[in-house]
């Protein structure tokens, strides 16, 4: 089973150029985006390979990903 990516440029295609610009020009954004993408990859890997994990831990990973996405979106829309 293939789980769709939640990459910022996929979820916010209208900001693709802005995301690319921020990745090179804004260190805070790059840190947040890198952590977000790494966490998204870990979550998708767990889901795709049906790797057993504690439900609480999995939920916390998804909540943390959502918070990172919110922070990234805020920077994208205010920078």
N, C-alpha and C positions, 0 to 999 in steps of 0.2 A: 504494500500500500504506500502510495506517495502522498506525503503531507505537504500542502502548499507552503511556500516560503512566506514569511511575514517581513521580509526585508523592507526597510523604510522606503526605498524607491519603488517597491511593488505596492505597498499600502498607500503611498502618497505619490502616485505617478505625476501629478501636476507640479510637484516640487522636486522632480528628479534633478534638474540643473542646480537648484538651490542646495540640495543635499550634497551633490558633488562638490560644489564650491565650499560649503561649510566643512566638509571633510578635510580640505586642504588648508583652509584659512582660520578655522576656529578649533583650537585644541580641546576646549571643553566639550564641544559637540562631538568631535572625533572620539573622545574617550567614552562618552555616553553611547554613541552609535556602535562603536566596536564592542562594548560590553553587551549591548542589545543584540547585535548580530550573533555573537558567540552564544549567548543564552538561547536565542531562537533556534540555533543549530542544535544545541544540546537537547532542547525540548522535542524538536522534530525527530532527532535520532532516537530518542526514547520511544516516541510514538510509532515511528516507521518500523523499528525492529522489535516492537512489543517487549521492551526490556522492563522487567519488573522493578518498580520503584514504590516507595512509600507515598500514599495518596497525599498526605500533608506536605511532604517535600515537593511533589509535583505541582501541587496547588501554589505553594510559595514561589516556585520558579516562574509560574505563569503570572502571578501577581507582580513579581519583580519586573518581568518583561513588560508588563502593561505600564508600570511606573516609569520605566526607562523610555518607553515609547511616548508617553505624555511629556516627559522632559524634552525629548528630541523634537517633538511637534511644537512645543512652545518656542524653542530656539529657532526652528525653521520659520515659524510665522512671525517672529518679532525681530529677527536679525535683518 
